[in-house]
Amino acid sequence: MLYKPASPPMGWNSFDCYGWSADEKTFVSNVDFMAERLKPYGYEYCVLDFCWFYPEKGKIAPPNQIWNGDTPDVSLTLDAFGRPLPSPEKFPSCFGSFKPLADYVHSKGLRFGLHFMCGVPREAVVKRMPVKGASVSDADIVSGNDCDWLNLNCGIDPTKPGGREYIRSVVALAGEWQLDFIKLDDALRPYRKAEVKCWAEELDALPGKIVLSLSPGEPPLSEAESISENCAMWRVMDDLWDKPAHLGKITALAAKWNPCLGRGSYPDLDMLPLGRILYTDVKNGRKSRLSPRMKKYMLSLWCMAKSPLMIGSELGALSKKELELLTHPALTDILLRSRFNRPLPYNGKVYEWVSETETQVYYAAFNPSLNRFCPVVYSLPCGCVRAQEVFTKKRVKDHARFLLPPIGSVLISAEKITR
């Protein structure tokens, strides 16, 4: 059975800060920070995002190849079977294999993750490279359903002779490199059902425990059963950035996808745009545009919805307050130990959520509006005492009234009466 982690994965992803410019030096520096400062709180996955096989260092925007007939302006780092390999320009210790970098991550007691694209590299198709384990070429497995935002890959049909063998050969690399996490991109828009299922089946055949993450959203809810069966986590929205409007939209989507939440199946609200991000588009990067209030809103929603927590910023540039928020004991308690997490019926203005652990009952309210204040009333749950606001630790009385500002929230915990 495909690996399904018992709690939402927690870690860091290189995309929000480094785009496709991430290299060995920057990756290792973030691994070191996580091992020292975040590992004790449950953060463990270090994920290198896209285009690690592209030799040049660039920006956030995808590095599309420019083709002159059958010749690209930049050649990808591929093996003889058209499988992507780490760029030696970016990863000098990883010539032909990510195993050395995986060994380093594992030596820190952490887990190593890598980004892959659906499909097969266009360069391998043009050159008609052979499929490992099949008597066809990479050109014989294409479907014509290409990625619409990155032209490096062609879509493939896993039902064609050689289609499954190509995916199997790439998954075999993941096993050889001892990966713990795969972010499979261009999988949900459109939902590449047959290819995702093939990836899941091939990963299931490996002895290791590899988390399969699908992106980007917004996938069709009608495919929820298939999606949740074939991965551990899946994005429910396109890229989320440090924009208030994005927080408002993701709040509705979190409620929409909550029925699919289950042990080992986690709707993914995307990476957390905290700290310094977009390092490659702005000199020295820029700080997250989210206010302290919005950051509390975001972390509270992610934890109540039991979304994976994947930090998107440069870890060493996180502020003291951001680190305190990411390691807040109540938030990690909700994320890792709560159950029955669910939204209450939506009243058209405020989204309310509840969850509980063995000792606490949590209540959260979120105002997704960009310009309207909204009131909410908190009622102490039956069988509970001593309610308090999580962040201020102020006592909260029964039937307490709160006025939530735009993109504002409140998070309350109440102690269960023990007999």
Secondary structure per residue as TSV (DSSP state, phi and psi in degrees):
chain	resnum	aa	ss	phi	psi
A	1	M	-	360.0	138.6
A	2	L	-	-54.2	138.0
A	3	Y	-	-62.3	129.6
A	4	K	-	-126.7	104.3
A	5	P	-	-64.6	147.4
A	6	A	S	-71.4	-20.9
A	7	S	S	-137.6	160.7
A	8	P	-	-59.8	133.2
A	9	P	-	-59.7	143.1
A	10	M	E	-125.8	136.1
A	11	G	E	175.9	-147.1
A	12	W	E	-141.6	144.5
A	13	N	E	-128.6	140.5
A	14	S	S	-78.4	-10.8
A	15	F	H	-65.5	-51.3
A	16	D	H	-58.0	-30.4
A	17	C	H	-97.0	-46.2
A	18	Y	H	-105.8	-11.8
A	19	G	G	54.7	-133.1
A	20	W	G	-96.4	16.0
A	21	S	G	-92.7	-5.0
A	22	A	-	-56.2	133.6
A	23	D	-	-128.9	-176.3
A	24	E	H	-60.6	-42.1
A	25	K	H	-63.6	-48.5
A	26	T	H	-67.9	-37.8
A	27	F	H	-64.2	-47.6
A	28	V	H	-62.6	-37.7
A	29	S	H	-62.6	-37.1
A	30	N	H	-73.6	-35.2
A	31	V	H	-60.5	-45.1
A	32	D	H	-61.8	-41.8
A	33	F	H	-63.9	-44.6
A	34	M	I	-61.6	-42.6
A	35	A	I	-61.7	-37.2
A	36	E	I	-83.3	-39.7
A	37	R	I	-110.9	-25.7
A	38	L	I	-116.0	-24.4
A	39	K	G	-54.2	-40.8
A	40	P	G	-61.0	-16.2
A	41	Y	G	-102.2	4.5
A	42	G	T	109.2	-6.2
A	43	Y	-	-76.3	128.4
A	44	E	-	-144.5	-21.6
A	45	Y	E	-91.7	125.1
A	46	C	E	-111.2	110.2
A	47	V	E	-114.9	121.8
A	48	L	E	-89.1	120.9
A	49	D	-	-85.6	-157.5
A	50	F	S	-71.6	159.1
A	51	C	-	64.8	35.7
A	52	W	T	-69.9	-10.9
A	53	F	T	-96.5	-1.7
A	54	Y	S	-89.5	125.0
A	55	P	S	-71.2	-25.1
A	56	E	S	-91.0	154.1
A	57	K	-	-92.1	133.3
A	58	G	-	-139.8	-144.8
A	59	K	-	-116.9	-166.9
A	60	I	S	-67.1	-42.7
A	61	A	S	-60.2	141.0
A	62	P	-	-59.4	140.1
A	63	P	-	-89.1	75.9
A	64	N	-	-65.2	139.2
A	65	Q	-	-75.8	145.9
A	66	I	-	-104.6	123.0
A	67	W	E	-104.3	132.5
A	68	N	E	-114.0	90.7
A	69	G	T	69.3	-119.1
A	70	D	T	-99.9	14.4
A	71	T	E	-118.7	122.0
A	72	P	E	-85.6	156.4
A	73	D	S	-70.4	-28.7
A	74	V	S	-133.3	130.6
A	75	S	-	-91.2	138.4
A	76	L	-	-79.0	163.5
A	77	T	-	-90.2	103.6
A	78	L	B	-128.6	155.1
A	79	D	-	-89.1	-173.4
A	80	A	T	-67.9	-13.0
A	81	F	T	-106.7	10.9
A	82	G	S	78.3	19.8
A	83	R	-	-93.6	137.8
A	84	P	B	-68.0	141.3
A	85	L	-	-126.0	156.7
A	86	P	-	-62.5	135.9
A	87	S	-	-66.2	122.6
A	88	P	T	-65.8	-24.0
A	89	E	T	-66.1	-35.3
A	90	K	T	-92.8	-32.2
A	91	F	-	-128.0	76.3
A	92	P	T	-63.1	-25.6
A	93	S	T	-87.4	-0.6
A	94	C	-	-116.5	47.3
A	95	F	T	-66.0	107.7
A	96	G	T	80.0	-3.2
A	97	S	-	-162.2	141.6
A	98	F	S	-88.8	5.2
A	99	K	H	-57.6	-41.5
A	100	P	H	-60.0	-39.8
A	101	L	H	-70.8	-38.0
A	102	A	H	-61.9	-41.3
A	103	D	H	-60.7	-39.7
A	104	Y	H	-65.3	-46.1
A	105	V	H	-60.7	-45.2
A	106	H	H	-65.0	-32.0
A	107	S	H	-64.6	-21.1
A	108	K	T	-91.0	4.0
A	109	G	T	76.3	21.8
A	110	L	-	-115.3	177.9
A	111	R	E	-118.6	144.4
A	112	F	E	-105.1	130.8
A	113	G	E	-125.8	154.9
A	114	L	E	-142.8	146.2
A	115	H	E	-90.3	134.3
A	116	F	E	-128.8	152.5
A	117	M	E	-100.1	144.4
A	118	C	S	-62.0	156.1
A	119	G	S	91.9	-161.4
A	120	V	E	-134.8	141.6
A	121	P	E	-54.7	132.7
A	122	R	H	-57.6	-36.5
A	123	E	H	-60.8	-38.7
A	124	A	H	-69.0	-33.3
A	125	V	H	-68.3	-47.9
A	126	V	H	-61.3	-38.8
A	127	K	T	-84.2	-2.8
A	128	R	T	51.9	49.3
A	129	M	-	-67.0	146.5
A	130	P	B	-73.2	149.2
A	131	V	-	-83.2	127.3
A	132	K	T	-65.0	126.5
A	133	G	T	86.2	9.3
A	134	A	S	-143.1	162.0
A	135	S	S	-100.4	33.5
A	136	V	S	-129.6	171.5
A	137	S	B	-102.5	169.2
A	138	D	G	-62.1	-25.4
A	139	A	G	-69.8	-21.1
A	140	D	G	-84.6	-6.3
A	141	I	G	-109.8	2.9
A	142	V	B	-74.8	153.6
A	143	S	-	-113.0	-16.6
A	144	G	S	88.0	-8.8
A	145	N	-	-90.3	73.3
A	146	D	-	-80.3	160.5
A	147	C	-	-62.4	138.5
A	148	D	S	-95.0	1.8
A	149	W	S	-128.8	-4.3
A	150	L	-	-148.3	117.0
A	151	N	T	-89.1	12.0
A	152	L	T	-71.0	-25.6
A	153	N	E	-119.2	150.7
A	154	C	E	-103.4	145.9
A	155	G	-	-67.2	148.1
A	156	I	B	-124.4	160.8
A	157	D	-	-112.2	107.4
A	158	P	T	-68.2	-9.6
A	159	T	T	-86.8	-12.3
A	160	K	S	-74.8	151.5
A	161	P	T	-54.7	123.8
A	162	G	T	96.8	-16.4
A	163	G	H	-65.2	-52.7
A	164	R	H	-65.0	-37.1
A	165	E	H	-63.2	-35.5
A	166	Y	H	-65.7	-47.0
A	167	I	H	-61.0	-42.1
A	168	R	H	-59.6	-39.5
A	169	S	H	-68.6	-35.2
A	170	V	H	-71.5	-41.6
A	171	V	H	-62.1	-34.8
A	172	A	H	-61.2	-37.5
A	173	L	H	-61.8	-42.5
A	174	A	H	-58.3	-39.3
A	175	G	H	-67.9	-43.8
A	176	E	H	-62.3	-35.9
A	177	W	T	-82.9	-3.4
A	178	Q	T	58.5	48.9
A	179	L	-	-72.1	152.2
A	180	D	S	-113.9	-9.6
A	181	F	E	-155.2	134.5
A	182	I	E	-126.9	124.4
A	183	K	E	-98.2	108.6
A	184	L	E	-95.4	112.6
A	185	D	E	-97.8	161.5
A	186	D	S	60.0	33.6
A	187	A	-	-100.8	-18.6
A	188	L	B	-118.4	-11.1
A	189	R	T	-135.5	82.9
A	190	P	T	-79.1	165.3
A	191	Y	B	-72.3	112.6
A	192	R	-	-89.1	75.2
A	193	K	H	-57.3	-50.2
A	194	A	H	-65.8	-40.2
A	195	E	H	-69.9	-42.5
A	196	V	H	-61.5	-44.0
A	197	K	H	-60.8	-38.6
A	198	C	H	-66.3	-44.1
A	199	W	H	-57.9	-46.0
A	200	A	H	-61.2	-43.4
A	201	E	H	-66.1	-40.5
A	202	E	H	-70.8	-37.4
A	203	L	H	-65.6	-36.0
A	204	D	H	-61.7	-27.2
A	205	A	T	-79.5	-12.8
A	206	L	S	-79.9	152.4
A	207	P	S	-75.1	-24.5
A	208	G	S	-80.1	170.4
A	209	K	-	-103.0	99.7
A	210	I	-	-111.6	121.2
A	211	V	E	-73.2	129.0
A	212	L	E	-104.6	120.6
A	213	S	E	-115.8	133.4
A	214	L	E	-109.2	142.7
A	215	S	-	-152.7	170.1
A	216	P	S	-91.8	168.8
A	217	G	-	-81.5	-179.6
A	218	E	-	-104.1	110.6
A	219	P	-	-76.2	162.9
A	220	P	-	-73.8	132.2
A	221	L	G	-64.0	-23.8
A	222	S	G	-65.1	-19.0
A	223	E	G	-102.1	15.6
A	224	A	H	-57.4	-42.7
A	225	E	H	-63.2	-45.9
A	226	S	H	-64.6	-44.2
A	227	I	H	-61.7	-48.5
A	228	S	H	-66.8	-27.3
A	229	E	H	-73.2	-30.7
A	230	N	S	-103.8	13.0
A	231	C	-	-161.2	173.8
A	232	A	S	-97.6	-29.6
A	233	M	E	-149.5	147.3
A	234	W	E	-147.7	139.8
A	235	R	E	-69.3	144.2
A	236	V	S	-111.3	0.8
A	237	M	S	-151.1	156.3
A	238	D	S	-63.1	-179.7
A	239	D	-	-49.2	128.0
A	240	L	-	-98.1	126.7
A	241	W	-	-118.1	-176.4
A	242	D	S	-81.2	60.7
A	243	K	-	-123.2	130.1
A	244	P	H	-53.6	-39.1
A	245	A	H	-62.5	-33.9
A	246	H	H	-66.1	-38.4
A	247	L	H	-65.8	-39.1
A	248	G	H	-62.0	-43.3
A	249	K	H	-67.8	-42.6
A	250	I	H	-68.2	-24.5
A	251	T	H	-63.1	-43.8
A	252	A	H	-67.2	-39.3
A	253	L	H	-68.9	-33.6
A	254	A	H	-60.9	-42.2
A	255	A	H	-68.0	-39.7
A	256	K	H	-61.0	-40.0
A	257	W	H	-92.9	-2.0
A	258	N	G	-56.4	-37.9
A	259	P	G	-58.4	-18.0
A	260	C	G	-89.7	-6.3
A	261	L	-	-69.2	129.7
A	262	G	B	-158.3	171.4
A	263	R	T	-58.9	114.3
A	264	G	T	88.1	-1.0
A	265	S	B	-127.9	116.4
A	266	Y	E	-132.1	110.6
A	267	P	E	-58.3	130.9
A	268	D	E	-104.5	118.3
A	269	L	-	-85.1	4.5
A	270	D	-	93.4	175.2
A	271	M	-	-67.7	156.6
A	272	L	B	-91.9	111.6
A	273	P	-	-82.6	71.8
A	274	L	-	-104.4	174.3
A	275	G	S	60.0	-138.2
A	276	R	E	-101.0	127.2
A	277	I	E	-132.1	176.9
A	278	L	-	51.0	43.0
A	279	Y	T	-56.5	-34.3
A	280	T	T	-87.7	-15.8
A	281	D	T	-94.8	-20.3
A	282	V	S	-131.5	136.2
A	283	K	T	-54.7	123.2
A	284	N	T	65.3	11.0
A	285	G	-	77.0	179.3
A	286	R	E	-134.2	152.8
A	287	K	E	-74.3	151.9
A	288	S	-	-54.6	137.8
A	289	R	-	-83.2	-2.6
A	290	L	-	-74.9	136.1
A	291	S	-	-75.8	164.4
A	292	P	H	-54.1	-37.7
A	293	R	H	-62.9	-42.4
A	294	M	H	-70.2	-32.6
A	295	K	H	-66.6	-39.3
A	296	K	H	-65.8	-40.3
A	297	Y	H	-56.4	-49.8
A	298	M	H	-62.7	-51.3
A	299	L	H	-64.9	-36.8
A	300	S	H	-64.7	-43.2
A	301	L	H	-65.7	-47.1
A	302	W	H	-56.8	-43.5
A	303	C	H	-74.3	-40.4
A	304	M	H	-64.4	-34.2
A	305	A	T	-85.1	-1.7
A	306	K	T	53.0	43.9
A	307	S	-	-79.8	146.6
A	308	P	-	-53.7	143.0
A	309	L	E	-103.8	102.6
A	310	M	E	-120.3	109.2
A	311	I	E	-70.8	135.9
A	312	G	-	-103.1	-8.2
A	313	S	S	-91.2	175.9
A	314	E	-	-70.7	118.6
A	315	L	G	-62.6	-39.2
A	316	G	G	-67.8	-14.0
A	317	A	G	-98.0	3.7
A	318	L	-	-66.2	140.9
A	319	S	-	-77.9	165.7
A	320	K	H	-59.5	-42.9
A	321	K	H	-67.0	-36.7
A	322	E	H	-66.5	-41.1
A	323	L	H	-63.9	-38.8
A	324	E	H	-63.8	-37.6
A	325	L	H	-68.8	-43.4
A	326	L	H	-66.7	-22.4
A	327	T	T	-115.3	15.9
A	328	H	-	-59.9	127.7
A	329	P	H	-60.9	-35.0
A	330	A	H	-69.1	-39.2
A	331	L	H	-66.6	-44.7
A	332	T	H	-67.8	-30.1
A	333	D	H	-63.8	-44.7
A	334	I	H	-63.4	-48.6
A	335	L	H	-63.5	-44.6
A	336	L	H	-93.3	-26.2
A	337	R	H	-124.0	-8.1
A	338	S	-	-77.1	163.2
A	339	R	E	-144.0	169.1
A	340	F	E	57.7	32.3
A	341	N	E	-69.0	124.5
A	342	R	E	-162.1	151.4
A	343	P	E	-82.9	146.4
A	344	L	-	-79.9	164.6
A	345	P	-	-52.6	130.9
A	346	Y	-	-73.5	132.1
A	347	N	-	-95.7	7.6
A	348	G	S	92.1	-8.6
A	349	K	S	-131.0	-47.0
A	350	V	-	-124.0	137.5
A	351	Y	E	-94.9	125.3
A	352	E	E	-114.9	137.8
A	353	W	E	-127.3	151.1
A	354	V	E	-135.0	153.5
A	355	S	E	-160.2	171.3
A	356	E	E	-152.6	154.0
A	357	T	-	-116.7	-170.0
A	358	E	S	-65.2	-27.4
A	359	T	S	-117.7	-13.0
A	360	Q	E	-131.6	151.4
A	361	V	E	-117.7	125.3
A	362	Y	E	-106.8	143.0
A	363	Y	E	-132.0	136.1
A	364	A	E	-136.7	144.4
A	365	A	E	-129.6	138.9
A	366	F	E	-129.8	127.7
A	367	N	E	-101.3	104.6
A	368	P	-	-82.0	-2.1
A	369	S	-	-68.2	146.8
A	370	L	S	-89.5	-10.9
A	371	N	S	-147.7	10.9
A	372	R	-	-127.5	134.1
A	373	F	-	-81.1	144.1
A	374	C	E	-135.6	132.9
A	375	P	E	-87.3	149.4
A	376	V	E	-138.7	154.8
A	377	V	E	-120.9	128.3
A	378	Y	E	-99.2	127.6
A	379	S	-	-112.6	129.5
A	380	L	-	-63.1	125.6
A	381	P	-	-63.2	148.8
A	382	C	T	-60.7	135.3
A	383	G	T	83.6	14.7
A	384	C	E	-124.0	156.4
A	385	V	E	-140.6	170.1
A	386	R	E	48.9	66.5
A	387	A	E	-82.1	146.4
A	388	Q	E	-151.8	153.2
A	389	E	E	-68.5	135.1
A	390	V	T	-65.3	-43.2
A	391	F	T	-85.1	-36.0
A	392	T	T	-91.9	-19.6
A	393	K	-	63.1	22.0
A	394	K	-	-79.3	140.9
A	395	R	E	-64.8	144.8
A	396	V	E	-123.4	125.7
A	397	K	-	-84.4	162.0
A	398	D	T	-61.2	141.7
A	399	H	T	59.3	35.9
A	400	A	E	-73.0	143.0
A	401	R	E	-107.4	134.8
A	402	F	E	-126.5	143.4
A	403	L	E	-110.3	107.1
A	404	L	E	-86.3	127.0
A	405	P	-	-73.1	172.0
A	406	P	T	-55.4	136.3
A	407	I	T	45.5	52.8
A	408	G	E	-122.6	157.7
A	409	S	E	-149.2	167.8
A	410	V	E	-138.8	141.1
A	411	L	E	-129.4	122.7
A	412	I	E	-126.2	139.9
A	413	S	E	-119.1	145.1
A	414	A	E	-132.8	139.7
A	415	E	E	-81.4	135.5
A	416	K	E	-74.6	142.3
A	417	I	-	-74.1	123.2
A	418	T	-	-100.6	140.0
A	419	R	-	-103.7	360.0
